[in-house]
């Protein structure tokens, strides 16, 4: 089993890694269908694409691609809907609260690096007690580049005052692993979130995989 040495900080992706926001993301897109007289879709239709945000939700709800002329206006409508409901159904994944408690107990620094824009990240994390001890929260628009560019992760390490090589980054998307590796961090693929059956996580290049949040502690045994 892989055990990481010299880790002083743990960084996490947000949606699909720490929190299950699929119900609220799906509801925001589904409301758009209802507003247009279309039938509602089940949450199970939206969940596999929740990690892709507006692009994923609009793709499910309307088979809409990002190069469609209507995409920008539809995305803003989706964002407005999501702002109204983003903390109604969103919950932590099982074991996450205990994972963070133990990370705090081990006196490790921790934070969040997400591609979600600050427009949503700030109010959502402020509304959830889980994030009270997070020392850095970096959104998709905090730096000029979003993941898979390493800039957001390097920003988080700087805010924590640690060398990137002392950081472990956990995420449920290939872009998380690509960004973490490019930043010179250890990377862990979280396979319990929104991954579809077609995801080949072993091809991502992560240093390790976990199938539950608490499994991360085994990788930090000597931290």
N, C-alpha and C positions, 0 to 999 in steps of 0.2 A: 504493500500500500504506500502510495506517495505521501510523505510528510514534509511540509514546507518548513524551512529553517529561516530564522531571522525576520519573520513577519512582525511588523509593528502596527500595521493598519489594514483593515478590510474594507473594500469598496464594493457596493452592490448596484446592479441595475435596479430599477424600480418595478415597473409593471411586469408581471410574470416571474419575478424573482423574489421580491419581498411582499408585494401586495397583489391581490386578485381584483383587478379593476375591470375585468371583462363584462360583468353585469351592467355597470354604468356606461361603459363604452358602447356596448351593444344596444342599450336602451336609447342612447343618444341617436344612433343611426336608425334604430327601428322607429323612433318617433318621426323621423323624416319620411319613412315609408307610409306611416299612418296618415301623416299630413297630406300625402299625395293620393290617398285613397287605396293604397296597396295593403295587402295582408301582412300581418306581423310574422316575423321569423323567430324561431326558437333560439334561445341563448346558445345552444350547442352549435348553431350555424356560425355565430360570431366568434366564439371562444378561440378556435385555433388561430384566428388572425388578429387577436387582440394586441399582440406584441407589435403589430405594424401600425397601430394608432389609426389616424383618420384614413390613411391610404387603405389599410386593411378593412376597416369597417365599411367604407364606401364601396369597396370592391365587393364585399359580401352583399350589402343592401341593394346595390344598383348595378353591379358589374361595371363599375366606373373605374377607369384607369387615370393615372396622373396626367396623361397627355390629352385627356378629353377637354374641350373648351369650357365645359361647365364645372370642371373639377375645383377650381379656386373658390367659386361662389358656394359650391356645395360643401367644401371643406369648412368654410367660415360658418355656414349654417350648422354643421355638425359640431364645431367648436362651441358655438353659443348654446346648443342643446346640452353639450357635455358640461359646460360651466354650471348649468342649473342643477345637475344631478350627480356630479362627480364624487360626492362623498355619501350618497344615499345607500349604495349597495356594496361599495368597495370594502374589502376586509383583508387582513393579513392572511397569508397562507399558514396552514397549520405548522407549528413548531417555530415559526419566525420569532415570536415574542420571546421564547425561551432561548433561541439562538442569540438574539441581541443581548439578553440578560447575561448570558455567559461570556459574550465578547466584552461587555462592560466589566464583568467580574474579573476577567483576565487583564484588565486595564489596556486593552487594545483600542486604538482609535478606529473609528468607522465612519463611513459616509456613503453618499448616494451619487451616482453618475448616470443620468438618464437622458434620453433624447426627447423626452417630454418638455415642452417649453415652460419657462418660468411662470407663465400665465396660469398654468395648472399645477405645476410642481409646488410652488410656494403655498397656496392655500390648502392644497391637499395634505402636504406634510405637516403644516401647522395645525391641521384639524385632527391629526392622529398622534396620540401620545407616544407611539412607538418611536417617533423621530426626535424625541426630546434630547437624547444623548448623541445624536448625529453631529459630528464636528464639521462636516462639509456636505453641502448639497449643491451639485452642479447640474444645471438643466441643459437642454439641447441648444438653447440660444445664449448660454453664458459665455461661450467662446465663439470665435468666428466659424468654427467647424464643429459638426456633430459627429458622433461615432458613425462609421468605423475609424474616423480620424482619431489619433491619440490625444489631441489637444485637451478635451474635457477631462481625461484621466490625469494628465499632467497638471492641469489646474487644480484638481482635487488633492493630489499629492502635495502641491505647493501650499494649499490652504491648511493641510494637516501638518506641514512642516517636516515631511518625511521624504526620503529618497524613493523614487518609483520602484526600485528593486526590492524595497521592503514592503511593498503593497501586494495584496491579493485582490483580484477583481473577479466577482461572481456575476454571471449573466446568463440569460436563457436564449440568446440569439447569437448567430455567428459573428455579427458585427461587434458584439461585446468582446468576444475572444480576439478578433482581429485588432481591435483598438487596444485591448490590454496588452497583447503581445508586442504591438508597435510601441507602446509606452514603456516597455521593459519591465512589466509586472508579471507576476504569476497569475494564471487564469484558470478559472473553474467554470465548466458548463453546468448550469442548473437544468436538469431534465424533467423537473416536476411541474413546470409552468404551462406555457401555451404551445409547447412543441407539438407539431403534427407528426403523424406516423411516418412521413416522408423525410423527416429531418435526420441526417446522418451526422450526429454530433461528434463522432470520432474523427470525422474529416475536418473539423474546425481548427484543430491544432491546439486545443486547450491542454493544460498540464494535467488536469484531472476532471472527473465528472462526479456529480452528486445527484442522487435521486430523491433526496429529502433535505430540508434546510439543516437539520441537526447533524447530518452526515458531514457537514463542513468542519465540525469540531474535531473529527478524527484527523483531518488534514492539518489542523493547528495544534496537534498534540504537544509539540515542544515550543509553542509560541509563548 
